[in-house]
Amino acid sequence: MAKQNNSNRKMTVEEAGQKGGNKTSKEHDKEFYQDIGQKGGETTSQEHNKEFYEEIGSKGGKQNNNRKSS
């Protein structure tokens, strides 16, 4: 794993993900994210049926205790 700030401590997976996300956001513009969102949405709609969307829609309003709050 990559080292951080010339110390002996290795980056956590969370820190590495944050670093990669920050770099990606600096290298790409709004249009890039719109394009990949569009492609992802189209792929999802081709691979799933009505019941899938009903299930994720019903989950949308429920509390998720597995996620960290920002």
C-alpha atoms as an extended CHARMM CRD file, in Angstrom:
* protein
*
        70  EXT
         1         1  MET       CA              0.0000000000        0.0000000000        0.0000000000  PROA      1               0.0000000000
         2         2  ALA       CA              1.1380000000        3.5990000000       -0.5680000000  PROA      2               0.0000000000
         3         3  LYS       CA              2.8000000000        5.5590000000        2.1970000000  PROA      3               0.0000000000
         4         4  GLN       CA              1.6300000000        8.9860000000        3.2890000000  PROA      4               0.0000000000
         5         5  ASN       CA              3.7500000000       12.0530000000        4.1800000000  PROA      5               0.0000000000
         6         6  ASN       CA              7.0750000000       10.1460000000        4.2410000000  PROA      6               0.0000000000
         7         7  SER       CA              6.0730000000        8.4200000000        7.4900000000  PROA      7               0.0000000000
         8         8  ASN       CA              6.1180000000        4.6930000000        8.1440000000  PROA      8               0.0000000000
         9         9  ARG       CA              2.3350000000        4.6200000000        8.5260000000  PROA      9               0.0000000000
        10        10  LYS       CA              0.4870000000        3.1390000000        5.5610000000  PROA      10              0.0000000000
        11        11  MET       CA             -2.6680000000        4.6860000000        4.1690000000  PROA      11              0.0000000000
        12        12  THR       CA             -5.9700000000        3.1040000000        5.0390000000  PROA      12              0.0000000000
        13        13  VAL       CA             -8.2660000000        1.9570000000        2.2700000000  PROA      13              0.0000000000
        14        14  GLU       CA            -10.5210000000        4.8940000000        3.1230000000  PROA      14              0.0000000000
        15        15  GLU       CA             -7.6380000000        7.3850000000        2.8150000000  PROA      15              0.0000000000
        16        16  ALA       CA             -6.5330000000        5.8810000000       -0.4960000000  PROA      16              0.0000000000
        17        17  GLY       CA            -10.0790000000        6.1040000000       -1.8480000000  PROA      17              0.0000000000
        18        18  GLN       CA            -10.3610000000        9.7190000000       -0.7520000000  PROA      18              0.0000000000
        19        19  LYS       CA             -7.0140000000       10.5520000000       -2.3770000000  PROA      19              0.0000000000
        20        20  GLY       CA             -8.0750000000        8.9010000000       -5.6380000000  PROA      20              0.0000000000
        21        21  GLY       CA            -11.4500000000       10.6130000000       -5.5960000000  PROA      21              0.0000000000
        22        22  ASN       CA             -9.8570000000       14.0110000000       -5.0210000000  PROA      22              0.0000000000
        23        23  LYS       CA             -7.4240000000       13.4830000000       -7.8830000000  PROA      23              0.0000000000
        24        24  THR       CA            -10.2110000000       12.3520000000      -10.2120000000  PROA      24              0.0000000000
        25        25  SER       CA            -12.3380000000       15.3790000000       -9.3350000000  PROA      25              0.0000000000
        26        26  LYS       CA             -9.4430000000       17.7030000000      -10.1620000000  PROA      26              0.0000000000
        27        27  GLU       CA             -8.8130000000       16.0060000000      -13.5200000000  PROA      27              0.0000000000
        28        28  HSD       CA            -12.4270000000       15.8760000000      -14.7690000000  PROA      28              0.0000000000
        29        29  ASP       CA            -15.1910000000       18.4150000000      -15.2200000000  PROA      29              0.0000000000
        30        30  LYS       CA            -18.9380000000       18.3800000000      -14.6680000000  PROA      30              0.0000000000
        31        31  GLU       CA            -19.5680000000       16.9690000000      -18.1560000000  PROA      31              0.0000000000
        32        32  PHE       CA            -17.4270000000       13.8960000000      -17.3800000000  PROA      32              0.0000000000
        33        33  TYR       CA            -19.5580000000       13.0590000000      -14.3450000000  PROA      33              0.0000000000
        34        34  GLN       CA            -22.7850000000       13.6730000000      -16.2700000000  PROA      34              0.0000000000
        35        35  ASP       CA            -21.6110000000       11.3230000000      -19.0250000000  PROA      35              0.0000000000
        36        36  ILE       CA            -20.6410000000        8.4800000000      -16.6830000000  PROA      36              0.0000000000
        37        37  GLY       CA            -23.8830000000        8.9270000000      -14.7300000000  PROA      37              0.0000000000
        38        38  GLN       CA            -25.8780000000        8.7120000000      -17.9520000000  PROA      38              0.0000000000
        39        39  LYS       CA            -24.0230000000        5.5610000000      -19.0470000000  PROA      39              0.0000000000
        40        40  GLY       CA            -24.4990000000        3.9590000000      -15.6480000000  PROA      40              0.0000000000
        41        41  GLY       CA            -28.2020000000        4.7380000000      -15.6290000000  PROA      41              0.0000000000
        42        42  GLU       CA            -28.6830000000        3.2920000000      -19.1040000000  PROA      42              0.0000000000
        43        43  THR       CA            -26.8030000000        0.1140000000      -18.2130000000  PROA      43              0.0000000000
        44        44  THR       CA            -28.7940000000       -0.3060000000      -15.0020000000  PROA      44              0.0000000000
        45        45  SER       CA            -32.0890000000        0.1230000000      -16.8230000000  PROA      45              0.0000000000
        46        46  GLN       CA            -31.0950000000       -2.5260000000      -19.3640000000  PROA      46              0.0000000000
        47        47  GLU       CA            -30.0660000000       -5.0250000000      -16.6870000000  PROA      47              0.0000000000
        48        48  HSD       CA            -32.9660000000       -4.6390000000      -14.2320000000  PROA      48              0.0000000000
        49        49  ASN       CA            -36.7390000000       -4.8680000000      -14.3020000000  PROA      49              0.0000000000
        50        50  LYS       CA            -39.6370000000       -2.9820000000      -12.7150000000  PROA      50              0.0000000000
        51        51  GLU       CA            -39.4160000000       -4.9390000000       -9.4560000000  PROA      51              0.0000000000
        52        52  PHE       CA            -35.7930000000       -3.8490000000       -8.9770000000  PROA      52              0.0000000000
        53        53  TYR       CA            -36.7640000000       -0.1800000000       -9.2110000000  PROA      53              0.0000000000
        54        54  GLU       CA            -39.7280000000       -0.6910000000       -6.8760000000  PROA      54              0.0000000000
        55        55  GLU       CA            -37.4310000000       -2.2810000000       -4.2970000000  PROA      55              0.0000000000
        56        56  ILE       CA            -34.7480000000        0.4030000000       -4.4170000000  PROA      56              0.0000000000
        57        57  GLY       CA            -37.4290000000        3.0860000000       -4.4130000000  PROA      57              0.0000000000
        58        58  SER       CA            -38.9320000000        1.7210000000       -1.2190000000  PROA      58              0.0000000000
        59        59  LYS       CA            -35.4700000000        1.6430000000        0.3780000000  PROA      59              0.0000000000
        60        60  GLY       CA            -34.8550000000        5.2730000000       -0.5360000000  PROA      60              0.0000000000
        61        61  GLY       CA            -36.7820000000        6.6690000000        2.3990000000  PROA      61              0.0000000000
        62        62  LYS       CA            -35.5120000000        4.2240000000        4.9890000000  PROA      62              0.0000000000
        63        63  GLN       CA            -32.6540000000        4.9160000000        7.3760000000  PROA      63              0.0000000000
        64        64  ASN       CA            -29.3770000000        3.1420000000        6.6090000000  PROA      64              0.0000000000
        65        65  ASN       CA            -27.2760000000        2.5700000000        9.7320000000  PROA      65              0.0000000000
        66        66  ASN       CA            -24.3700000000        1.1150000000        7.7250000000  PROA      66              0.0000000000
        67        67  ARG       CA            -23.2860000000        4.4480000000        6.2200000000  PROA      67              0.0000000000
        68        68  LYS       CA            -21.0830000000        7.0090000000        7.8850000000  PROA      68              0.0000000000
        69        69  SER       CA            -22.5590000000       10.4580000000        8.2110000000  PROA      69              0.0000000000
        70        70  SER       CA            -20.5340000000       13.3060000000        6.7730000000  PROA      70              0.0000000000
